[in-house]
Amino acid sequence: MSRIGFIGLGNMGGPMAANLVRAGHHVTGFDLVPAGLAAHAAAGGAVADTVSGVLEGAEIVFTMLPAGRHVREVYLGAGGLIAAAGGHPPLFVDCSTIDVETARAVAGEAGGMLDAPVSGGVGGATAGTLTFMVGGPEESFSRAHPYFAAMGKNIVHAGDAGAGQAAKICNNMILGISMIGVAEAFVLAERLELDFSKLFQISAASSGQCWSLTSYCPVPGPVPASPANRDYAPGFAAALMLKDLTLAQQAADASGAATPLGAHAMRVYQAMAESGDEGRDFSYVFRWLADRARGEVG
Ligand code: NAD
């Protein structure tokens, strides 16, 4: 059994911390929202009343926060983890999805820290089947591995500090673009009166095959588990896809990478969000495009 700190007990952090408790660890959690703390206590965790309260005897501290500014505040702010830990810090692991620049800046202040964003959503967090994409020193990765294994199934050391965040935004840029590609094919099929099930049968076994088609099909019918069959309840909300595509474009701007389709995909999800559909699953882009006329979407 280890003593673990966990900050950010939201949709993802809550079930992740619960899986660490289930694995037999003593997990002290902190969140600004009382409901997160109550759920953590109900799952068998201990609660702290400040950020630094999770440090007490902890060997490792995880954070799972909304965005880069929250991560800066929790690690570098007044009363933050780095100042409070002093000369004997635990291993810090940030699992939030944030910009590469912030991940590297925080890691620069906290020796040996890991950035370890995840994919797999709330379902994967609950089932303990997340993918962890990890950046930071090899030695820290080895130390953290058993804890990742209690929360996930696919655990990859991607490289130095920031490499986990880089892997996450590259992967989600593929996903954002490919989902729009699949959605556009079904939009055209609908206009051409081609049966969805026929297009699926053909493309799933030919060169149009991809995850967005065969595992997460954006039209109702062909893939029973996909959100299209439950009125596009997320799943993975369009707002989160927009967040990740925006992070990818910030990184592309900073590094000079040419990513024209990534930029366009970001604008499509931006327009979808402006229509009030940011809370729907990102595969709703099919219905959103189908409801628009040619020339209406830039
Ligand atoms: P969430 O908003 O449900 O949870 C974040 C929690 O952090 C909240 O409970 C909030 O109160 C807490 N928090 C914010 N500032 C804090 C502070 N200063 N001190 C303590 N607690 C603080 O978000 P989530 O869905 O759990 O996502 C967390 C991260 O995981 C995000 O970066 C997101 O992009 C990423 N992610 C989410 C999903 C998903 O499907 N939800 C999938 C993969 C990755």
Residues whose N, C-alpha, C, O or C-beta is under 5 A from the ligand:
A	BS01	NAD	G8 L9 G10 N11 M12 G13 F30 D31 L32 V33 G36 M64 L65 P66 A67 H70 C95 S96 T97 V118 S119 G121 V122 G235
